[in-house]
Amino acid sequence: MTNSKIWLSSPHMGGNEQKYVKDAFDTNWVAPLGPNVTGFEQDLENYIGHNSFVGALSSGTAALHIGLILLGVKAGDEVICQSMTFSASANPIVYLGATPVFIDSEQETWNICPNALEDAIKDRILKGKKPKAIIAVHLYGMPYKVEEIRIIANKYEIPILEDSAEALGSTYKGQKCGTFGDIGVLSFNGNKIITTSGGGAIVTKNEELKSKAIFLSTQARDNAPHYQHSEIGYNYRMSNICAGIGRGQMEVLDNHVGKRRDMHHFYTEIFKENEAVTVFSEPNSNYYSNHWLSAITIDLTKNSGKSREDLRLALENENIESRPLWKPMHLQPVFKNAPFYGGLVSQTLFETGLCLPSGSNLSENEKERINIEINKF
């Protein structure tokens, strides 16, 4: 008999999602507007705080796209982007006809390297192409070096688009991720801390910018009795049904974060005596990660030559899903001609790193199966 599948990060319902969705059906609010959309935005604004304004959209990718538009990115521009990230961080740059300039990671947070970032900005300016924006990512829920990146951004007067798709519930010095950039982005994809089945949000500093984001995401319809358009718009608004799922999920968000952090502790205990394995953890007490995904790196020289791929395959053989770290964007075929600044940090992390099952809904039996197979390996 084959063991049931243990997923890397599966959706975890809280119980009240169906109530909000039923309200949408009962009141016939099934369009991309309605009480759940408004309520979900308010829930998010209350949660992340810092006088933020939130617009609920159809995906985190849509939020990144709209964010770049709001920051004035156009065809022919250059946008700096963290290389070690999911492709959705970089793709919207290309949607706009701009060019991504990729930056290596640093070792502590695995996020955008301040030194490589400043080197890139100086070099692009010398080449006559001052970047229009910086996309910085909180990888796997770990906050990037917020203050160092902000100092550089301010020095060269380049706005930050904060990709917090993986970091809802994470904080830096007590402030919620999603509120550090000039514009922030959240994701509620099916594998995230909370989900709306598919969805995302844009976070702005003022209500006017939020209104502009919603205007662009609802086909940029002018204020007229007929359909009139003076700008190109997009069909990016979240539906009232999806937002209803989100409202139910907000009720269990902190609980889900706690359970993800418990999974991180679970792995630190498993590997605490193993010199070959490093569990990705906060560098100091300023950082508080939601540990959306728990990740490790394996030192081949201390592990009898057994690699992260060997472990991945061993787990797969027992129907346990794990996954290599994000392959850096500058190593992707589609971005092979894009500029890159830095060294081998992100490449080495990709070659040696593995994401392990991290869901907030993993049972004790499933955790025991994971423990047994890792120790057997």
C-alpha positions in Angstrom: 0.0 0.0 0.0 1.4 3.4 -1.1 1.7 6.1 1.6 -0.5 9.2 0.9 1.2 12.2 -0.6 2.9 14.7 1.7 2.8 18.0 -0.1 5.4 20.8 0.1 2.8 23.4 1.0 -0.9 22.7 0.5 -3.9 24.9 1.1 -5.1 24.9 4.7 -8.7 26.1 5.3 -9.8 27.5 8.6 -13.5 26.8 8.7 -15.3 30.1 8.0 -14.3 30.5 4.4 -17.5 28.9 3.2 -19.6 31.3 5.3 -18.2 34.3 3.4 -18.5 32.5 0.0 -22.1 31.6 0.8 -22.8 35.3 1.6 -21.5 36.1 -1.9 -23.8 33.6 -3.5 -26.8 34.5 -1.4 -26.5 38.2 -2.2 -25.5 37.6 -5.9 -22.2 39.4 -5.4 -20.1 37.2 -7.6 -18.3 39.9 -9.6 -14.9 41.6 -9.1 -16.4 43.9 -6.5 -18.6 43.5 -3.4 -18.6 43.4 0.4 -16.0 40.6 0.6 -13.5 42.5 -1.5 -13.9 45.6 0.6 -13.8 43.6 3.8 -10.7 41.6 2.8 -8.9 44.8 1.9 -9.8 46.3 5.3 -8.7 43.1 7.1 -5.3 43.2 5.3 -4.9 46.9 6.1 -5.6 46.3 9.7 -3.2 43.4 9.8 -0.1 44.9 8.2 -0.7 48.4 9.6 1.7 51.2 9.1 -1.0 53.4 7.5 -1.1 51.1 4.4 -3.8 50.9 1.7 -4.5 47.6 0.1 -6.1 46.7 -3.3 -7.1 43.1 -3.8 -6.1 41.8 -7.3 -6.3 38.6 -9.2 -2.7 37.5 -8.5 0.6 38.7 -7.0 2.0 38.9 -10.6 -0.8 41.3 -11.5 0.1 43.4 -8.4 3.8 43.5 -9.5 2.7 44.5 -13.0 0.5 47.3 -11.8 3.2 48.3 -9.3 5.7 48.8 -12.0 3.2 50.9 -14.0 2.5 53.1 -11.0 6.3 53.6 -10.6 6.5 54.9 -14.1 8.3 51.9 -15.8 8.0 52.0 -19.6 9.4 50.3 -22.6 13.1 50.7 -22.9 13.6 51.2 -19.2 15.7 49.0 -16.9 14.5 47.6 -13.6 16.7 46.0 -11.0 15.5 42.6 -9.7 16.7 40.1 -7.2 17.9 37.1 -9.2 17.0 34.4 -6.7 13.2 34.5 -6.8 10.2 33.0 -8.6 9.9 34.1 -12.2 6.8 36.2 -11.4 9.1 38.8 -9.8 10.8 39.4 -13.1 8.2 38.6 -15.8 6.2 41.9 -15.4 9.3 43.9 -16.2 9.3 42.2 -19.7 5.5 42.7 -20.0 6.2 46.4 -20.1 9.0 46.2 -22.6 11.7 47.0 -20.0 14.9 45.1 -19.3 15.6 43.2 -16.0 19.0 43.7 -14.4 19.6 40.8 -12.0 21.4 41.0 -8.6 23.0 38.2 -6.7 22.0 37.3 -3.1 23.9 37.7 0.2 24.5 34.8 2.5 22.5 35.9 5.6 19.0 36.3 4.2 19.5 34.9 0.7 18.0 38.1 -0.6 19.3 41.0 -2.8 22.9 41.8 -1.9 23.4 45.5 -1.0 27.0 45.6 -2.4 26.1 44.1 -5.7 23.0 46.3 -5.9 25.0 49.5 -5.5 27.6 48.2 -8.0 24.9 47.6 -10.5 23.3 51.0 -10.0 26.6 52.8 -10.5 27.4 50.8 -13.6 24.0 51.3 -15.2 24.2 55.0 -14.6 27.7 55.1 -16.2 26.1 53.3 -19.2 23.4 56.0 -19.4 20.6 53.8 -18.0 19.6 54.7 -14.5 17.2 52.0 -13.3 13.6 53.0 -12.8 12.9 50.7 -9.9 14.3 48.0 -7.6 12.4 44.8 -7.0 13.5 43.3 -3.6 12.0 40.0 -2.5 11.5 38.5 1.0 12.6 35.0 0.0 10.7 32.1 1.6 9.4 34.7 4.1 12.8 35.9 5.2 12.9 39.8 5.3 15.6 41.2 3.1 18.1 43.7 4.5 15.5 46.4 4.7 17.6 49.3 6.0 20.6 48.7 3.8 18.5 48.5 0.7 16.5 51.6 1.6 19.7 53.6 2.1 20.9 52.7 -1.3 17.5 53.3 -2.9 17.2 56.8 -1.4 20.8 57.6 -2.2 20.2 57.1 -5.9 16.5 58.1 -5.8 15.2 54.8 -7.1 11.8 53.5 -5.7 11.5 50.0 -4.2 8.8 47.6 -5.3 8.7 45.2 -2.4 7.8 41.6 -3.4 6.3 40.3 -0.2 4.4 37.5 -1.9 6.0 34.9 0.4 6.2 37.0 3.5 2.7 37.8 4.8 3.1 37.7 8.6 6.9 38.2 8.6 8.4 41.3 10.2 11.6 43.3 10.4 12.1 45.2 13.7 8.4 44.6 14.5 7.1 46.1 11.2 5.1 43.9 8.9 6.6 42.9 5.5 4.7 44.5 2.7 5.0 48.0 4.2 8.7 48.7 3.5 8.7 49.5 -0.2 7.3 52.5 -2.1 4.8 49.9 -3.3 4.3 46.4 -1.8 3.0 43.2 -3.2 1.2 40.2 -1.5 0.2 36.8 -2.9 -2.6 34.4 -2.0 -1.8 31.6 -4.4 -2.8 28.1 -3.3 0.6 27.3 -1.7 1.0 30.5 0.3 0.5 31.2 4.1 -3.2 32.0 3.3 -4.9 31.5 0.0 -7.8 32.9 -1.9 -7.4 30.0 -4.4 -5.6 32.5 -6.6 -5.1 36.1 -5.8 -2.8 38.9 -4.7 -2.8 42.5 -3.4 -1.0 45.7 -4.0 0.0 47.8 -1.0 0.4 51.6 -1.3 1.3 54.5 0.9 -1.8 56.6 0.2 -5.4 56.2 -0.9 -4.9 58.0 -4.2 -2.3 55.4 -5.3 -4.6 52.6 -4.3 -7.4 54.1 -6.3 -5.2 54.4 -9.3 -4.2 50.7 -9.0 -7.9 49.7 -8.8 -8.7 51.9 -11.8 -5.9 50.3 -13.9 -7.0 46.8 -12.7 -10.6 47.3 -13.8 -9.9 48.2 -17.5 -9.1 51.8 -16.8 -12.7 52.9 -17.4 -13.1 56.7 -17.3 -15.9 58.3 -15.2 -18.5 58.5 -18.0 -22.0 57.0 -18.5 -20.6 55.1 -21.5 -17.5 52.9 -21.7 -14.6 55.3 -22.3 -10.9 54.7 -21.9 -8.1 57.2 -21.9 -5.5 54.7 -20.6 -4.7 51.0 -21.2 -6.3 49.0 -18.4 -6.2 45.4 -17.2 -8.7 42.8 -15.9 -6.9 42.3 -12.6 -9.4 42.8 -9.9 -10.1 40.0 -7.3 -13.6 38.5 -7.4 -15.9 38.7 -4.4 -16.0 34.9 -4.1 -12.2 34.7 -3.9 -12.1 37.5 -1.4 -14.6 35.6 0.7 -12.1 32.8 1.0 -9.5 35.4 2.0 -11.7 36.8 4.7 -12.0 33.3 6.3 -8.3 32.8 5.9 -7.4 36.0 7.7 -9.1 34.6 10.8 -6.5 31.9 11.0 -3.4 33.7 9.5 -1.5 34.1 12.8 -2.2 30.4 13.6 -0.9 29.4 10.2 2.3 31.5 10.7 2.8 29.8 14.1 2.5 26.4 12.6 4.9 27.2 9.8 7.4 28.4 12.3 6.8 25.1 14.3 7.8 23.3 11.1 11.0 25.3 11.0 11.8 24.3 14.6 10.9 20.7 13.7 13.7 20.7 11.1 16.2 22.5 13.3 15.8 19.7 15.8 16.2 17.0 13.2 19.4 18.5 11.9 20.9 20.0 15.1 23.6 17.3 15.3 24.3 17.2 11.6 27.3 19.4 10.5 26.5 18.8 6.8 23.1 20.6 6.9 22.3 24.2 7.6 18.7 25.1 8.2 17.8 28.6 6.8 17.1 30.8 9.8 16.9 34.4 10.9 20.3 36.1 11.2 19.4 37.9 14.3 16.4 39.0 16.4 15.5 41.9 14.1 14.2 39.4 11.7 11.0 37.4 12.1 10.2 35.0 9.3 6.9 33.3 8.7 9.0 30.4 7.4 6.6 30.0 4.5 8.9 27.3 3.3 11.6 25.6 5.5 14.8 25.2 3.5 18.2 23.6 4.1 21.5 23.6 2.4 23.7 20.5 2.3 27.5 20.6 2.3 28.6 17.7 0.1 32.1 17.6 1.7 30.6 16.8 5.1 27.8 14.5 3.8 29.7 11.6 2.2 29.0 13.1 -1.2 25.2 12.9 -0.9 23.5 15.9 -2.5 20.3 17.8 -2.0 19.1 16.0 -5.2 19.8 12.6 -3.6 17.7 13.6 -0.6 14.9 15.0 -2.9 14.8 11.7 -4.8 14.8 9.7 -1.6 11.8 11.6 -0.3 10.1 11.4 -3.6 10.4 7.6 -3.5 8.4 7.7 -0.2 5.8 10.1 -1.8 7.1 13.1 0.1 7.4 16.3 -2.0 10.4 18.5 -1.7 11.8 21.0 -4.1 15.1 22.7 -5.0 15.5 26.3 -4.2 14.4 28.8 -6.8 16.7 28.7 -9.8 18.2 32.2 -10.1 16.7 34.3 -12.9 20.1 35.0 -14.5 20.5 31.3 -15.0 17.1 30.9 -16.7 17.2 30.4 -20.5 14.6 33.1 -21.0 16.8 35.7 -19.3 20.2 34.5 -20.6 21.0 37.8 -22.1 20.0 40.0 -19.2 22.7 41.9 -17.2 23.8 40.3 -13.9 25.8 41.7 -11.0 27.3 39.7 -8.2 29.1 36.4 -7.6 28.1 32.8 -7.1 25.9 33.0 -3.9 22.5 32.4 -5.5 23.9 29.8 -7.9 25.5 27.9 -5.0 22.3 28.1 -2.9 20.4 26.7 -5.8 22.9 23.8 -6.3 22.9 22.9 -2.6 19.5 23.9 -1.2 16.2 22.1 -0.8 12.8 23.2 0.4 11.1 20.6 2.7 7.4 20.0 3.5 6.3 23.1 5.4 2.5 23.2 5.5 0.6 24.4 8.5 -1.7 21.4 8.1 0.9 18.6 8.4 -0.2 15.9 10.8 2.0 14.3 13.5 1.9 11.1 11.5 3.2 12.9 8.4 5.9 14.7 10.4 7.0 11.3 11.8 7.2 9.9 8.2 9.4 12.9 7.2 11.6 12.5 10.3 12.1 8.7 9.6 13.0 9.2 5.9 15.4 12.1 6.5 17.2 10.1 9.3 17.3 7.0 7.1 18.9 9.0 4.3 
